[in-house]
Amino acid sequence: MTRTATVNYHVHKSYRQAFELDAGGIAGNLICPELLATSVVLADNRTTTSSVSFACDAVEIMPLETQVRDFAGDSWEPIYDAELKAMLQNRLGAREVVVFDHTVRVDDPEAIRKPARNVHSDYSKDGAEQRLVDLLGAEAATEWAQGHFAFVNVWRPIEHPINSAPLGFVRPSSIDPSDWILLDLIYPDRTGQIMGLVGNPKHEWIYQSKMTPNEVAVFNIYDNQGRASVAHSALDMVEDPNINTVRKSIESRTLVRY
């Protein structure tokens, strides 16, 4: 089954572009570079015969129940971290997992963290290497860099099945290397670097319809031994116009050592 949605691609420029988060010291205030709204065709991972897998596409959508019933506060974090570590060790063969960031996103104009509506991947090579040092310190980062490490994102709906703004992914095999551009990510206290994706009609988009809170999308965002970085974005679409639940999700960034 195929559907259509609108995504916001990045645009090639002659200069380095940037996102500024919490601009002017205001939480949630975002200044972003030029984006190009584009209609894309989606394959539904729930019904397609060529579903994505982490081994082939660096992204996989799978069942994963959680004991966490409320992601408010922070008392849930040790429970959820342990669940994610066990899953990544089991499914990806990771021998060490560091869960270092959780972001709850709500598709509401008043929310501080809204769904990311630009086609991107979370780290460039330089950004990933700097983040490794930030997380582990220079000495441990050097040790990890001598082996195989990666940053992996785990994304889950919370409270309700996703009816609007689901998360979509581009099959890495459909991306030309020239489609990627470097983007600075400017925070009040640090500067990172991510990858933005420019539009290409050859891109193959896939999503999973009506994802539930007992399903997760696991996708690679940097791998030091060459596994593809997965371009992704919230999709502007509605599954059922008769349902008006607000899209809520939690994404967890992890550092894994194979």
N, C-alpha and C positions, 0 to 999 in steps of 0.2 A: 504494500500500500504506500502511496506517495502523497505528500501534502506540500503546501507552500508556506513560506514564512518570510519575514523581512529581517535582514541582518544589517549591521553597520560595519562595512569594511573600512580599513584605513586607506590612505591615499599617498602615493609617492610624492615626496617633496625634495627640494635640493638642500634641505637643512634638517638637522636632528629635531624631531618633534618630541613632545613631552605631555604627560598627564601631571597635574598638580593636585594632590589630595589634601583635604582639609586646608584649602588655600585661605590665606589671611588669618590662619588660626581658628577657622570656623569648622567644627566637626561636620563632615558630610559635604562640605563645599568642594566641588570638583570642577577644575578647568581642564578641558580636553582638546586634543587636536581635531582637525577636520575629519569628518567621517562621511561615508557615502552609503546611504540607505539603498539596499539591493534586495530584490526578491529572489529567493532560492528554492529549489525543489528538495524536499526531504524524503529520505527513506526511513520507514519506521522499523527500528531494530526489533520490535515485538513481532513483526509479521514478515520481514524480509528473509529470503533464503541465504543472504550473504551477510549475516550479522557480524558485528565487530568483535574482535578478541584482543586481549592485551598482547598476546604473542605475535599476532600479525599486524595489528593496527595501533598498538600502544594505548588502547582504550577498551574497556569492557564494562558492560552493565550487568549486574548480577543481584540476586537476592542476598540480603544481609540484615537479619533482624538485630535489634538492639534492646538492651535492658533499660535504656534511658527513655523516660516518658516526657520529660520536660527539660528543654535546653536553656532555661533561664538560670541566672546565677552562674556558679562555677562548680558546684558540688558534683555535677555529672561528669566532669572532665576525666578524672582517673578511671571511671568505668568505661567511658567511650574510648579513651586512649588505649586501654588494654584490649578492647574489641578490635580496634583498627590494627594494632600491632599483630594480634593473632591472625587476622585475615591476610595481611600483607606477607607475613611469614609463610602462611599456608599457600596462598594463591600465587604469589610472585617468587617464592623461594628466598625472600630477604632473610639474612641472618641477623640483622640489626635494624631497628626502626626507631626514629626519633619523630614524635608528633609535636610540632612546634607552633601551630597556629590554627585557630578555629574562627571562621567568619560566618555569622548568621546574616542572611540577606532577606529582606522583605520588600516585595514589589509595591511600595507605598511611597508617595511623594514626600511624606514626613519622615521616612526611615533614614537613619544615618548611613547604613550600608544597603544599597539597592542592588538588584541583579546587574551584572556587568554586560552592557549592551554594545560591546565592540569585539570584533573578532581578533583573538589574541592567544598567546601562550605566556605563562607567568614569568619565565626567566629566559634571558639570553645566556650565552656561555659566560660572559663576564659577570652578569648579574648572579648566576648560580654559584660561580666560584667565590664571589664576595659574600654571598649568603652563607655558604659553607663555613667560611671563616667567622662570620658574625655569630653563627650558632655554636660552633665547636671550639673556637680559638685557633690561632695560627698553627700550633704544633699538631693538634688532632686533625685539623683540616688537611694538612700535608700528608698525614698517614692515610686518611680516607681517599685522597686524590690519587694515591698510588695504586688503589684497587678500583673496583667497580661500584660507583654510587649513583644515585638518582634522586630527583625530587618527584614525588607522586602525589596527586590530588585525589581526595575521596569526597564525592559530592552526594548529598542525600536530601530529599524532600523532608520537611518536618510538618507535623500537624495534619496536613491534608495531601491527597494525591495532587500532582501538578496538573492544573487545568489551563494555565496561561504562563507565558514566558518560560517554557521548558528550556533545558540546556541542550544545545546542539553541538555536534563535533564534525570536523572535516577529516575525511580519511587521509592520512598522511601521504599515501601513494598518489593522490590526485593533486598534490601541491607541488608547484615548481619552486626551487630554491629562491628565485628572484621575487616570489610573492611575499617574502618576509621582509620586514623593515625593523630597525632598532628604534625603541622608544624609551625615553627616560621616564622614571616614575619618581616624582619629587614629593617627599613627605616633609613635614615640618622639621624632623630631626635627622633625616637621612635621604639619600638618593639611591634608587635601585634602577634596574633596567629590565624591560620586558621585550617581547616580540609582538609586533602587530602584523596582521595579514591584509594584503591588498587583494581586491576581487579578481577572480579568474573563472570564466564559465566552465572550466574543467573540474572545478571543485565538486567533490561528492559529499553532500551533507547527510548526516544520520542523527536520529534522536530516538528516544524511547517514549512512546505515547503514555500519558497518564501514569508517570512514575509514582510509586507509593513510598511512604516512609520506611518500608521494609525492603527497599531496593537502593543500591548505590551505583554511581558511575565512578570507576577507578581509571585514572588516565595519567599518562606520563607528561611531565612538564619540563624535565631536563634529564639527560642521561649522559654521563661522561664517556660512555663507550658507544654512542651513536644511535641508540634507540630514538625513534622520531619523537619530537615534541608535538603535542596535539593542540591544534587550533580549536578554540571553542568560543561560544557566546550564548547569552540568553537569546531566545528566538521570539520575535514579536508575532505571536499567533495565539489563538484561543481554541482549545479542544472542543468545548461544549458551551455555547453562548447562554445556556440556561443555568449554568453553574457560576457562582460569583465568589468562590473562595479566593483568598489572597495567596499568591505564590510566596511560600517561605521555604528556605533551604539553609543547610549548613555545609560549608566546604572546609575540609581539613587538609592542611598541607603537611606533608611528611617528608622526611629525609630517610632514604633506605640505603643500606649497604648489602650488596650481594656477596 
